[in-house]
Amino acid sequence: MAVEIERKFRVAEQFRPAGAGTRLVQGYLSRDPMRTVRIRIAGDAAYLTVKGETQGAVRAEYEYGIPLADAQEMFALCAEPLVEKTRYIEMVAGRRWEIDVFHGVNEGLIIAEVELPAADAEVVLPVWAGREVTGIRRYYNAALIAHPYAQWTAEERSDIHA
């Protein structure tokens, strides 16, 4: 089984990416917490991704490249709004961090994810990493469709360094 092990962190708004990012647009054919089905366009490439239920920082994940035109057409089948973001890659202590700067109705939200070889693997946090949000559902991309960052209360937004 393909497995994804990742931890998520809020990122301070003063984060400044070191390199060029990749524009991502994604939509969900299923947002069921037991199984999500995502369509993503990343630059000129497109993917269909199926993810299982999250158990802590671990879940099953299967990803397949699909024709770009098919992905663009499938967006019409997805719940709205689509998730729009720019992804930046940073290497910290030998680990690849993906930092997503959200746009549209999720403007102002910045999340960093680090994929790990094991759930208990040690992680050196970058200086821009804030509160860990692994397992908090409102931070899942699929959840940002139903409850976008623009609709979060001040209390929901204030946990960056809690």
N, C-alpha and C positions, 0 to 999 in steps of 0.2 A: 504494500500500500504506500502511495505517495503521502508524505507527512510534511506539514509546515509547522515549524516551531519558531514563534516570534514573540518578542516583547515590544510593547508600544509605549511611547512617552510623549507628553505634551512638549512643545518646543517654545522657547521664549520668542516673543515677537521680534526681538532685535537680531534673530538669526540672519546671517548673511551668507548665502551659498558661495562656495569657492569656484564652482564651474557652471557650465550650461546645464539647464534642466531639460526634461522631456515632458511635453504636454500630454496629459492623459485625460481621456473622457471615458466614463464607464456607466453602464446601466445594469439593472438587475432583472432577470427573468423570474427569479424566485428569491425572496428575502426571508424565507422560513429559517429560523435559527438552527434547525436540524440539518438543513442543506441549502446553500445559496448557489445560484447560478448567475454568473456575471459575464457580460460582454465588455471587452475593453479595447479601445484603440490607444496605442502608445506610439506617437509619431506616425510612421507609415505602416505599422504592423498592427494586427488585430488578433485577439485571443478570446476563447471561450474557457471559462474557469468554473469548476465545480468544487465547492468546499463543504466539508462535513461540519458537524457540531463542534464548537470549541470546548476543549477540556483544559482549563488553565491557559497555557500558552501553546497548546498543541491541537491540531486538527488535520483531518485528511484534506488533501488538495490535489486536484488534477487540472492541468492546463494544456490547451491545444491551440496551435496556430490555426486561424481561419482566414478566408479571403476578406480583405478590407471592405469590399462592396457588401458582402454578407453582413458584416458587423454593423455597417452604417444602416442597412435595412432593418436589422434586428433591434436597433435602438427604438424603433416605432412600437415594439412589443414590450418595452421596458417601462417600469413605473417611473414617473417624473417627480422631481427634477433629476436629470443626469448628474453624476458627480464629476466635477471638473477640477483639475489640479495640475500643478507642475511638480514633477519629482526630481529631486537632486540626490546625488550619491556622494557620501562622505565615508572615507575609511578612518576608523578610530580603533587603535590598539589591535589591528589586524582583522577587524570585523567590518563588514559592509553595512552601512546605515542608509536607509532610504527615507528621505525627508520630503513629506508631501505638503506643499503650500496650496491650500484650497482656494478656489475662485467661486464666483457666482453667489448662490445663497449660503455657501459655506466660507465665504471670504473672511479672513482673520484667523482661521483655524490652521494650525501647523502641527503635524504629527510626525514623529520619527519612529521607524520600525527597524529592529535588528533581528535577522534570522539567525537561529542558533543550531548547533549540531545535537544538542540535548537540552531538555527543559531546565536542568540544573547547571548549565554552562555559565561560567563567570562572564560578566559584562562590565567593561570599563565605560562609565558614562561620560559623554562629551560635556563640555561646559555649558552648552546650550540646552541640554536635556533638563526638563522639568519633572513634574509628577509622573510616575508610572501609571498608565491607564489600561494596561493589559487586562482583558476580561470585562472592562466596563462597556456595556453594549452601546451606549450613545456615541462612542468613538468609532464604532464600526462603520465603514463606508456605507454598507447596506442600511444602517440606521439613520444615516444623514439624509436619506431620501425622505423618510417619514417625519423626521424632526431635525431640519437643517440648523446649522450653527446660528444663522440669523434669528432664529426663534428661541434660542437658549436664553434662560433667565440669567441675571447677573450672578446668581449663586452657582449655576452650572458652568459659567465662563470663568469664575474666580479661582478655580482649583489648580491653576498652572504650577504653583510652587507649594501647594499644600502637602 
